[in-house]
């Protein structure tokens, strides 16, 4: 393990469909598409979306709401800039009268690990050799066939409706080096080729149709019908978070931030006292603890768009130090 950094790998599972839009409409099969990897066209949750949500939820947990969000502005509109604040220490803060400071964590993109697909043999979760290599697991490319788990070993073919793959000679055993995957999913994990994986995933994304309602008629507004994509549930994703160790001064805390309203020179202002309020319920000893606290709240508050329509919740399944 390096003295300069620590890398933790987090395993996530979507509890709802997750929509991270590209910020515009397209002329493809849907009006509003989701973010994809440029090289593979595989869906992902960008690290920028995760970082913003994690910071916001950790700040809410710590009850220092001014330290959530972009922090643009001065006074109550900006971050507190206090070196004793675990939120500002972990994620940094924007330049203001007190100057700016970079954060101590780098949050990567959440990428696919296992993707749920309907088959005539029941639900299966597909993956491919290139994804497993990211975990230092080497698996042979099955080509036009599929490595099926022992649970499906009696089937000669994997029928995905529009695609039928012949069963390979060997069964697929989920690698022991990738921990945290629920047994129900491991027992139905299927290995297909890198070439087919992108096609299978993009053909099985969830597509929703919505329409705006005319408030006067209570009916659908003309010309307001639109479709959008989402990563379905329960998809498994993984991401790496890197914490640097060159700055040794994290403000260890086991209590929330105390916010008081004080009056100075006839003007009421809020006073923030860190690690001085109600118990936090856990101890934050390092920036990675702050990240984990924010990630855990994603199970209830969600990530991405369409949150009021039942989208966005993700559950933290496992964390593991990798470097």
C-alpha positions as CSV (number, residue, x, y, z in Angstrom):
1,X,0.0,0.0,0.0
2,X,1.3,3.4,-1.0
3,X,2.2,6.0,1.7
4,X,0.8,8.7,-0.6
5,X,-2.7,7.4,-1.3
6,X,-5.3,4.8,-0.3
7,X,-7.8,3.4,-2.9
8,X,-11.1,1.9,-1.8
9,X,-13.4,0.0,-4.2
10,X,-17.1,0.3,-3.5
11,X,-19.7,-2.1,-4.8
12,X,-23.2,-0.6,-5.4
13,X,-26.6,-2.1,-6.4
14,X,-29.4,0.0,-7.9
15,X,-32.6,-0.3,-5.9
16,X,-34.5,1.9,-8.4
17,X,-33.8,2.7,-12.1
18,X,-31.1,5.3,-12.3
19,X,-31.1,8.1,-14.8
20,X,-28.1,10.3,-15.3
21,X,-28.9,12.3,-18.5
22,X,-26.6,13.8,-21.0
23,X,-28.2,17.2,-20.7
24,X,-30.0,17.3,-24.0
25,X,-32.3,15.4,-26.5
26,X,-31.3,13.2,-29.3
27,X,-32.7,11.6,-32.5
28,X,-32.0,8.1,-31.3
29,X,-34.4,5.5,-29.9
30,X,-35.2,7.7,-27.0
31,X,-35.4,11.5,-26.6
32,X,-33.2,11.7,-23.4
33,X,-30.3,9.3,-23.3
34,X,-28.1,8.4,-20.3
35,X,-24.4,9.0,-20.0
36,X,-22.1,6.3,-21.6
37,X,-18.5,5.4,-21.9
38,X,-17.3,6.9,-25.2
39,X,-15.2,3.8,-26.2
40,X,-17.6,1.0,-25.2
41,X,-21.0,2.8,-25.2
42,X,-21.7,1.2,-21.8
43,X,-23.8,3.2,-19.3
44,X,-22.2,4.6,-16.2
45,X,-22.8,7.0,-13.3
46,X,-20.2,9.8,-13.7
47,X,-18.0,10.6,-10.8
48,X,-19.1,14.2,-10.9
49,X,-22.7,13.1,-10.2
50,X,-21.6,10.9,-7.4
51,X,-19.3,13.5,-5.9
52,X,-22.0,16.1,-5.7
53,X,-24.6,13.8,-4.2
54,X,-22.1,12.3,-1.7
55,X,-20.9,15.7,-0.5
56,X,-24.5,16.9,-0.1
57,X,-25.6,13.9,1.9
58,X,-22.5,13.9,4.1
59,X,-23.1,17.6,4.8
60,X,-26.7,16.9,5.8
61,X,-25.6,14.0,8.0
62,X,-23.1,16.3,9.7
63,X,-25.8,19.1,9.8
64,X,-23.6,21.7,8.1
65,X,-25.8,22.4,5.2
66,X,-23.9,25.4,4.0
67,X,-21.0,23.0,3.1
68,X,-23.2,21.1,0.7
69,X,-23.5,22.0,-3.0
70,X,-21.2,24.2,-5.1
71,X,-20.6,26.7,-2.4
72,X,-20.6,29.7,-4.7
73,X,-20.9,33.0,-3.0
74,X,-19.9,34.5,0.3
75,X,-21.2,34.2,3.9
76,X,-24.1,31.8,4.2
77,X,-24.1,31.2,0.5
78,X,-20.6,29.7,0.5
79,X,-18.7,26.9,2.2
80,X,-17.5,27.5,5.7
81,X,-13.8,27.2,4.8
82,X,-13.0,26.0,8.3
83,X,-10.1,23.5,8.5
84,X,-12.0,21.8,11.3
85,X,-14.9,21.0,9.0
86,X,-14.7,17.3,7.8
87,X,-16.8,18.1,4.7
88,X,-14.6,21.0,3.5
89,X,-11.5,19.0,4.3
90,X,-12.7,16.0,2.3
91,X,-14.2,17.7,-0.7
92,X,-12.5,21.1,-0.7
93,X,-14.1,24.5,-1.1
94,X,-14.2,27.3,-3.6
95,X,-12.1,30.4,-3.5
96,X,-13.5,33.2,-1.4
97,X,-12.1,35.7,1.1
98,X,-10.4,32.8,2.9
99,X,-8.9,31.4,-0.3
100,X,-9.6,28.0,-1.9
101,X,-8.6,24.5,-1.1
102,X,-8.7,21.2,-3.1
103,X,-10.2,18.1,-1.6
104,X,-8.4,15.0,-0.5
105,X,-10.5,12.4,-2.3
106,X,-11.0,11.6,-6.0
107,X,-14.3,9.8,-6.8
108,X,-14.3,7.8,-10.0
109,X,-17.1,6.8,-12.3
110,X,-19.4,3.9,-11.2
111,X,-19.1,1.3,-14.0
112,X,-21.1,-1.9,-14.7
113,X,-20.1,-5.1,-13.1
114,X,-23.3,-7.3,-13.5
115,X,-26.2,-6.3,-15.6
116,X,-29.7,-8.0,-15.2
117,X,-31.3,-9.5,-18.3
118,X,-34.5,-11.5,-18.8
119,X,-34.0,-14.9,-20.4
120,X,-36.3,-17.9,-21.0
121,X,-34.4,-19.7,-18.2
122,X,-35.2,-16.8,-15.8
123,X,-33.4,-13.7,-14.8
124,X,-29.6,-13.7,-15.3
125,X,-26.8,-11.2,-14.7
126,X,-24.3,-10.8,-17.5
127,X,-20.7,-9.7,-17.3
128,X,-17.7,-10.0,-19.7
129,X,-13.9,-10.7,-19.5
130,X,-12.8,-7.1,-19.8
131,X,-14.8,-6.1,-16.8
132,X,-13.4,-8.9,-14.7
133,X,-9.8,-8.0,-15.7
134,X,-10.3,-4.7,-13.8
135,X,-10.5,-6.9,-10.7
136,X,-7.3,-8.8,-11.7
137,X,-9.5,-11.8,-12.7
138,X,-8.6,-13.5,-15.9
139,X,-11.4,-15.3,-17.8
140,X,-11.3,-16.8,-21.3
141,X,-13.5,-15.0,-23.9
142,X,-16.4,-17.2,-24.7
143,X,-16.8,-15.7,-28.2
144,X,-20.3,-16.5,-29.6
145,X,-21.1,-18.8,-26.7
146,X,-21.9,-18.1,-23.0
147,X,-20.4,-19.6,-19.9
148,X,-23.4,-20.5,-17.8
149,X,-23.5,-21.0,-14.0
150,X,-24.0,-24.5,-12.5
151,X,-27.6,-23.5,-11.7
152,X,-28.3,-23.3,-15.5
153,X,-26.0,-26.1,-16.6
154,X,-29.0,-28.2,-17.8
155,X,-29.7,-25.6,-20.5
156,X,-28.1,-26.0,-23.9
157,X,-28.7,-22.4,-24.9
158,X,-29.2,-19.0,-23.2
159,X,-32.2,-17.5,-24.9
160,X,-32.4,-13.7,-24.4
161,X,-35.4,-13.3,-26.7
162,X,-33.7,-11.7,-29.7
163,X,-30.4,-13.4,-29.1
164,X,-29.6,-17.1,-28.5
165,X,-26.2,-18.2,-27.2
166,X,-25.0,-21.7,-27.1
167,X,-23.7,-22.9,-23.7
168,X,-19.9,-23.2,-23.5
169,X,-18.4,-26.5,-22.4
170,X,-17.4,-25.2,-19.0
171,X,-19.6,-23.7,-16.3
172,X,-18.9,-20.2,-15.0
173,X,-17.9,-19.9,-11.4
174,X,-18.1,-16.4,-9.8
175,X,-14.6,-15.3,-8.9
176,X,-13.9,-15.4,-5.1
177,X,-11.8,-12.2,-5.4
178,X,-14.9,-10.1,-6.1
179,X,-16.7,-9.9,-2.8
180,X,-20.0,-8.5,-1.7
181,X,-22.2,-9.8,-4.6
182,X,-25.4,-11.4,-3.2
183,X,-25.5,-15.2,-3.6
184,X,-28.8,-15.0,-5.5
185,X,-27.0,-13.0,-8.2
186,X,-23.8,-14.9,-8.2
187,X,-25.7,-18.1,-8.8
188,X,-27.2,-16.6,-12.0
189,X,-24.1,-14.8,-13.3
190,X,-23.3,-15.4,-17.0
191,X,-20.1,-14.6,-18.8
192,X,-20.4,-13.4,-22.4
193,X,-17.9,-11.8,-24.8
194,X,-16.9,-8.2,-24.7
195,X,-18.3,-7.8,-28.2
196,X,-21.8,-9.0,-27.2
197,X,-21.9,-7.4,-23.7
198,X,-22.4,-3.8,-25.0
199,X,-25.1,-5.0,-27.4
200,X,-26.9,-7.0,-24.7
201,X,-26.8,-4.1,-22.2
202,X,-28.0,-1.4,-24.5
203,X,-30.8,-3.6,-25.7
204,X,-32.1,-4.1,-22.2
205,X,-31.9,-0.7,-20.6
206,X,-35.1,0.5,-19.1
207,X,-37.1,3.0,-21.3
208,X,-39.8,5.1,-19.8
209,X,-42.3,7.3,-21.5
210,X,-43.6,10.5,-19.8
211,X,-45.9,13.3,-20.7
212,X,-46.6,16.8,-19.4
213,X,-50.2,17.4,-18.1
214,X,-52.1,20.4,-19.1
215,X,-53.3,22.0,-15.8
216,X,-56.5,23.4,-17.4
217,X,-57.7,20.2,-19.0
218,X,-56.0,17.6,-16.7
219,X,-55.1,15.7,-19.9
220,X,-51.9,15.1,-21.7
221,X,-50.4,18.2,-23.2
222,X,-50.1,18.0,-27.0
223,X,-46.5,17.6,-28.2
224,X,-45.2,17.0,-24.7
225,X,-44.6,13.2,-24.9
226,X,-41.0,12.2,-24.3
227,X,-39.0,9.0,-23.6
228,X,-35.9,8.5,-21.6
229,X,-33.5,5.7,-20.6
230,X,-32.4,4.4,-17.2
231,X,-30.1,1.8,-15.7
232,X,-32.5,-0.9,-14.5
233,X,-32.6,-2.5,-11.1
234,X,-30.9,-4.5,-9.7
235,X,-27.7,-3.6,-11.6
236,X,-24.4,-4.0,-9.8
237,X,-21.8,-1.3,-10.3
238,X,-18.3,-0.5,-8.9
239,X,-16.2,2.6,-8.4
240,X,-12.8,3.5,-7.0
241,X,-12.3,6.3,-4.5
242,X,-8.7,7.5,-4.0
243,X,-7.8,9.3,-0.8
244,X,-4.5,11.2,-0.7
245,X,-2.3,11.0,2.4
246,X,0.0,13.9,1.9
247,X,-2.0,16.3,4.1
248,X,-2.1,15.0,7.7
249,X,-4.8,17.0,9.5
250,X,-8.2,15.5,9.1
251,X,-10.5,16.7,11.9
252,X,-11.6,13.4,13.5
253,X,-15.2,13.8,14.7
254,X,-17.9,11.8,16.3
255,X,-20.4,14.6,16.8
256,X,-22.4,16.8,14.4
257,X,-21.8,20.5,13.7
258,X,-23.5,22.9,16.2
259,X,-25.3,25.8,14.5
260,X,-26.2,28.8,16.6
261,X,-27.7,32.1,15.7
262,X,-25.8,35.0,17.3
263,X,-26.0,38.7,17.2
264,X,-23.0,40.9,16.5
265,X,-23.1,44.6,15.9
266,X,-26.9,44.5,15.7
267,X,-26.8,41.9,12.9
268,X,-27.8,38.2,13.3
269,X,-25.4,35.6,12.0
270,X,-25.0,31.9,12.3
271,X,-22.1,30.5,14.2
272,X,-20.8,27.0,13.3
273,X,-18.9,25.0,15.9
274,X,-17.6,21.7,14.6
275,X,-17.8,18.4,16.5
276,X,-19.9,20.0,19.2
277,X,-23.6,19.0,18.7
278,X,-25.5,15.7,18.9
279,X,-23.6,12.3,18.5
280,X,-23.0,11.4,14.8
281,X,-23.6,7.8,15.5
282,X,-20.1,6.8,14.2
283,X,-16.6,8.3,14.2
284,X,-15.1,9.9,11.1
285,X,-11.4,9.3,11.3
286,X,-10.5,9.9,7.7
287,X,-12.0,11.4,4.5
288,X,-13.0,7.9,3.2
289,X,-15.3,7.7,6.3
290,X,-17.1,10.9,5.1
291,X,-17.5,9.4,1.6
292,X,-18.9,6.2,2.9
293,X,-21.4,8.1,5.1
294,X,-22.6,10.0,2.0
295,X,-22.8,6.8,-0.1
296,X,-24.9,5.0,2.5
297,X,-27.5,7.8,2.3
298,X,-27.9,7.2,-1.4
299,X,-30.0,4.2,-0.5
300,X,-32.7,6.6,0.8
301,X,-32.1,9.9,-1.1
302,X,-31.0,8.6,-4.5
303,X,-28.6,9.8,-7.2
304,X,-29.4,11.4,-10.5
305,X,-32.5,12.7,-12.1
306,X,-36.2,11.8,-11.9
307,X,-36.0,11.3,-8.1
308,X,-39.7,12.3,-7.6
309,X,-40.7,9.6,-10.1
310,X,-39.2,6.7,-8.1
311,X,-35.7,6.8,-9.6
312,X,-32.2,7.0,-8.2
313,X,-31.8,4.8,-5.0
314,X,-28.5,2.8,-4.8
315,X,-27.3,0.6,-2.0
316,X,-23.7,0.2,-0.8
317,X,-22.9,-3.5,-0.7
318,X,-19.3,-3.7,0.0
319,X,-16.0,-1.7,0.4
320,X,-12.5,-3.0,0.0
321,X,-9.1,-1.5,0.1
322,X,-7.3,-2.2,-3.1
323,X,-4.0,-0.2,-3.0
